[in-house]
Amino acid sequence: MTNYLSFHPPVIASPSADGRGNLIRQLAEKRSGIWYNEAVSQQYYVYIVTNMGNTVLYTGVTNDLKRRVYEHKEKLVEGFTKKYDITKLVYYEVFEDIENAILREKQLKAGSRRKKVELINSMNGEWRDLYDGL
């Protein structure tokens, strides 16, 4: 009979939030008979995408910027960005917790187009697509 308890490789089991925006993963490793949790750092992104003519702006928040911009580019999600052909990532910010990311997204959405354009120009004056650099 094989003793499965003698082998304990790390295993992700049901990631959940710890209240600070970090994910908790259960490690299948036993230390002195006690199972333990390890905090896993998570990043969140507030981003602005536009169409090829830079005439329409969309602000969003995500935990996986590359995946989310890919979804915009491939028009995988119905809605505003698909309707207006918004596929070019022109600005983003990185956050360690979701609460601050959501607050920043709301702040940007509430701001004028002029403020968003100034913000984009401060980081990406040529309005290049930043997707390939991710």
C-alpha positions as a printed NumPy array, in Angstrom:
array([[  0.   ,   0.   ,   0.   ],
       [  1.376,   3.426,  -1.017],
       [  1.62 ,   6.071,   1.674],
       [  0.434,   9.239,  -0.137],
       [  1.06 ,  11.389,   2.928],
       [  4.806,  10.966,   2.594],
       [  4.963,  13.007,  -0.636],
       [  3.917,  16.664,  -0.394],
       [  4.529,  18.719,  -3.562],
       [  3.265,  22.336,  -3.67 ],
       [ -0.294,  22.416,  -5.011],
       [ -2.578,  25.386,  -5.591],
       [ -5.931,  24.663,  -4.039],
       [ -8.789,  27.143,  -4.199],
       [ -7.079,  30.549,  -4.247],
       [ -8.989,  33.089,  -2.19 ],
       [ -8.505,  36.717,  -1.203],
       [ -6.989,  37.496,   2.183],
       [ -8.673,  40.898,   2.554],
       [ -5.601,  42.855,   1.418],
       [ -5.888,  41.988,  -2.262],
       [ -3.402,  39.106,  -2.013],
       [ -4.311,  35.607,  -3.022],
       [ -3.879,  32.819,  -0.533],
       [ -2.809,  29.458,  -1.838],
       [ -2.767,  26.282,   0.108],
       [  0.551,  24.495,  -0.181],
       [  0.391,  20.741,   0.039],
       [  3.316,  20.635,   2.399],
       [  3.152,  19.638,   5.999],
       [  5.425,  21.261,   8.569],
       [  5.357,  19.732,  12.014],
       [  1.929,  18.292,  11.281],
       [  0.421,  21.722,  10.389],
       [ -0.823,  22.783,   6.946],
       [ -0.043,  26.423,   6.162],
       [ -1.037,  29.261,   3.819],
       [  1.309,  31.405,   1.768],
       [  0.403,  34.898,   0.543],
       [  0.876,  35.269,  -3.198],
       [  1.458,  38.772,  -4.511],
       [ -1.145,  39.898,  -7.054],
       [ -1.089,  42.906,  -9.349],
       [ -4.036,  44.86 , -10.682],
       [ -4.08 ,  47.263, -13.597],
       [ -6.066,  50.334, -14.544],
       [ -5.763,  50.892, -18.263],
       [ -6.921,  53.06 , -21.143],
       [ -7.465,  51.662, -24.619],
       [ -8.456,  53.503, -27.775],
       [ -9.271,  52.917, -31.432],
       [ -6.755,  53.357, -34.262],
       [ -7.801,  56.974, -34.826],
       [ -7.446,  57.775, -31.085],
       [-10.961,  59.219, -31.091],
       [-12.647,  56.943, -28.507],
       [-11.257,  56.111, -25.065],
       [-12.179,  53.256, -22.73 ],
       [-10.954,  52.928, -19.142],
       [-10.961,  49.583, -17.361],
       [ -9.495,  47.558, -14.504],
       [ -8.153,  43.994, -14.578],
       [ -5.871,  41.547, -12.793],
       [ -4.335,  40.323, -16.074],
       [ -3.566,  43.19 , -18.446],
       [ -2.151,  41.117, -21.283],
       [ -5.169,  38.796, -21.332],
       [ -7.657,  41.652, -21.094],
       [ -6.118,  43.688, -23.923],
       [ -5.973,  40.502, -26.017],
       [ -9.724,  40.116, -25.428],
       [-10.244,  43.689, -26.67 ],
       [ -8.037,  43.114, -29.718],
       [ -9.761,  39.864, -30.674],
       [-13.227,  41.282, -29.884],
       [-13.985,  38.353, -27.582],
       [-16.331,  40.327, -25.321],
       [-19.517,  42.008, -26.492],
       [-19.917,  45.667, -25.625],
       [-18.509,  49.143, -26.02 ],
       [-14.952,  48.217, -27.019],
       [-16.108,  45.74 , -29.645],
       [-18.683,  48.174, -31.034],
       [-16.164,  51.024, -31.404],
       [-13.169,  48.858, -32.431],
       [-11.117,  49.803, -29.365],
       [ -7.974,  47.672, -29.528],
       [ -4.925,  49.831, -28.736],
       [ -3.47 ,  49.981, -25.207],
       [ -2.15 ,  53.499, -24.671],
       [ -1.898,  53.84 , -20.874],
       [ -1.832,  51.729, -17.723],
       [ -1.034,  51.88 , -14.022],
       [ -0.125,  48.997, -11.693],
       [ -1.602,  48.447,  -8.205],
       [ -0.987,  45.897,  -5.485],
       [ -4.555,  45.878,  -4.196],
       [ -7.867,  45.807,  -6.   ],
       [ -9.508,  48.471,  -3.841],
       [ -7.042,  51.184,  -4.909],
       [ -7.209,  50.027,  -8.516],
       [-10.994,  50.34 ,  -8.551],
       [-10.839,  53.759,  -6.887],
       [ -8.365,  54.945,  -9.53 ],
       [-10.511,  53.548, -12.35 ],
       [-13.519,  55.458, -11.01 ],
       [-11.406,  58.614, -10.682],
       [-10.256,  58.358, -14.306],
       [-13.738,  57.576, -15.602],
       [-15.117,  60.612, -13.786],
       [-12.452,  62.868, -15.304],
       [-12.734,  64.711, -18.586],
       [-11.383,  63.47 , -21.892],
       [ -8.829,  66.283, -21.748],
       [ -7.459,  64.946, -18.432],
       [ -7.189,  61.422, -19.885],
       [ -5.387,  62.747, -22.969],
       [ -2.931,  64.649, -20.74 ],
       [ -2.33 ,  61.482, -18.729],
       [ -1.708,  59.402, -21.861],
       [  0.606,  62.079, -23.285],
       [  2.635,  62.113, -20.052],
       [  3.49 ,  58.414, -20.432],
       [  3.042,  57.711, -24.123],
       [  3.216,  60.905, -26.18 ],
       [  3.209,  59.025, -29.493],
       [  0.141,  56.991, -28.458],
       [  1.957,  53.774, -29.39 ],
       [  0.242,  50.455, -28.699],
       [  1.874,  49.279, -25.466],
       [  0.54 ,  45.723, -25.753],
       [  3.661,  44.171, -27.302],
       [  5.806,  45.468, -24.434],
       [  3.786,  43.684, -21.768]])
